[in-house]
Amino acid sequence: MSDDRVFVKCAWRLIPFMVLLYVVSFIDRTNAGFAALTMNKDLGFSPTVFGFGAGIFFVGYALFQVPANVILERIGARRWVFCILAVWGLLSASNALVRSPTGFYAVRFFLGVAEAGFVPGMWLYLTYWFPRAYLARFTANFMIAVPLSVVIGGPLASLILQMNGVASLHGWQWLFLMEGLPAFLLSFAVLKLLPDRPSRASWLTDEQKRIIAVGLAAEDSPGRSDLWSGLRDPRVLALGVASFCGQASGYGLGLWLPQIVQAMGFSNFANGFIVASFSVAGIPAMIIGGRSSSIRNERIWHVALPLLLSASAFAVAGVMHTNTIVLATLTFGYLFLYSAYGPFFSLPSMFLRGAAAAGGLGLFNTFGALGGFFGPSLFGVLKERNGDYATGLAAAAIGLVLTALIVLAVGRAMTPRRMIEANAKVS
């Protein structure tokens, strides 16, 4: 069997299940946006209260990124991801018990703590199986879960909200209960379907395990690969700031999107389907962007150009007053945003391995998580101050422009010689 077929086999065995887990994760962290359509009125939450509560998830999420990845590196993905899913599923469902802003803040914070290790852990997990030549492609395949979660979660939320009054529970309470429990149940499947490393995969032959080991060993990064070297790498720090800006824009807009659509006059039932439509085109865009980046061994422009186009679309949406034009520009904005995901989130994995990857990827996502707190909170403040969503959309556009500029600067900081060496390792 050729090397390529071995890695494709691993992708088919691992990534669909990883995508399923990420879909559940993303729905659980963003379903507050749909719950807010009725929850805010029922509980008397102001835009600032909701924005802060939606964003505080990412404070807990940020604090435990690096420790969680270090634990995964030491005890293995199988046991650690089992624990993560079981705890976050129960905490997500407990949102249904919220009665006050303080309770909302507390549950969202601890949900962030519980979920902290999953995404950076999965990025680290991919480096155990795939050489760099495959990472942008397979990272993009894994990140398909983001638009897919919206495509599934939006209509699902609309349907569940119609259960208002069943068993004396509000629709938003049913939403949290029914979308939180799948994570707990799937945690037991992790023990069966997620081997720690290739050497422990019963579905690989000895020869296939050897091919993977040789492929990974051939591209070990020069220099130190300890935890501290990953944490202080200037490329990680620069990309972390880029992730902060990008995630602030993405989560700020994403968590407020149902309310933006509601303000256009659409019903709660139609809302989820409209929000889902923004992400339909994002799935093929993400696949194409990741494959193009891997085939061309290029990352920087595959990130910067789509983000600049996305920023332009969101900026236009903020100044338009015709619903059809706003919906169209939002769709194009998300299409370009999603196409940059695979290349962007694979960037740190291009130069990190081992313990350095555990720390570096955790730190990279820590910055992004802080952006996830800042974005929804800022959106709420701007909405309360100005009474509309135009300034929030403008802020999201500015964040994506800053992300693109930082990524371009990181690319320029690498000398031609280093770029050649990096491409040679990837190919």
SULRA-V125774 format. One record per backbone hydrogen bond with DSSP energy under -1.0 kcal/mol. NH is the residue of the N-H (numbers start at 1). CO is the residue of the C=O. Records with the same first field share a line. If there is no record, write none. Layout:
NH=CO + CO
This chain:
6=2
7=3
8=4
9=5
10=6
11=7
12=8
13=9
14=10
15=11
18=14
19=15
20=16
21=17
22=18
23=19
24=20
25=21
26=22
27=23
28=24
29=25
30=26
31=27
33=30
35=31
36=32
37=34
38=35
39=35
42=38
43=39
45=40
50=46
51=47
52=48
53=49
54=50
55=51
56=52
58=55
59=56
60=56
61=57
62=58
63=59
64=60
65=62
68=64
69=65
70=66
71=67
72=68
73=69
74=70
75=71
76=72
80=76
81=77
82=78
83=79
84=80
85=81
86=82
87=83
88=84
89=85
90=86
91=87
92=88
93=89
94=90
95=92
96=93
97=94
98=95
104=100
105=101
106=102
107=103
108=104
109=105
110=106
111=107
112=108
113=109
114=110
115=111
118=115
122=118
123=119
124=120
125=121
126=122
127=123
128=125
129=126
130=126
134=131
138=134
139=135
140=136
141=137
142=138
143=139
145=142
146=143
148=144
149=145
150=146
151=147
152=148
153=149
154=150
156=152
157=153
158=154
159=155
160=156
161=157
163=160
164=161
165=169
166=163
168=165
169=166
174=170
175=171
176=172
177=173
178=174
179=175
180=176
181=177
185=181
186=182
187=183
188=185
190=186
192=189
193=189
194=190
200=197
201=198
204=201
209=205
210=206
211=207
212=208
213=209
214=210
215=211
216=212
217=213
218=214
219=216
220=217
230=226
231=227
232=228
237=233
238=234
239=235
240=236
241=237
242=238
243=239
244=240
245=241
246=242
247=243
248=244
249=245
250=246
251=247
252=248
253=249
254=250
255=251
257=253
260=256
261=257
262=258
263=259
264=261
265=262
266=261
271=267
274=270
275=271
276=272
277=273
279=276
285=281
286=282
287=283
288=284
289=285
290=286
291=287
292=288
293=289
294=290
295=291
296=292
298=293
303=300
304=300
305=301
307=303
308=304
309=305
310=306
311=307
312=308
313=309
314=310
315=311
316=312
317=313
318=314
319=316
320=316
326=322
327=323
328=324
329=325
330=326
331=327
332=328
333=329
334=330
335=331
336=332
337=333
338=334
339=335
341=338
344=340
345=341
346=342
347=344
350=347
351=348
356=225
358=354
359=355
360=356
361=357
362=358
363=359
364=360
365=361
366=362
367=363
368=364
369=365
370=366
371=367
372=368
373=369
374=370
375=371
377=373
378=374
379=375
380=376
381=377
382=378
383=379
384=380
385=381
386=382
387=383
393=389
394=390
395=391
396=392
397=393
398=394
399=395
400=396
401=397
402=398
403=399
404=400
405=401
406=402
407=403
408=404
409=405
410=406
411=407
412=408
413=409
419=415
420=416
421=417
422=418
423=419
424=420
425=421
426=422
427=423
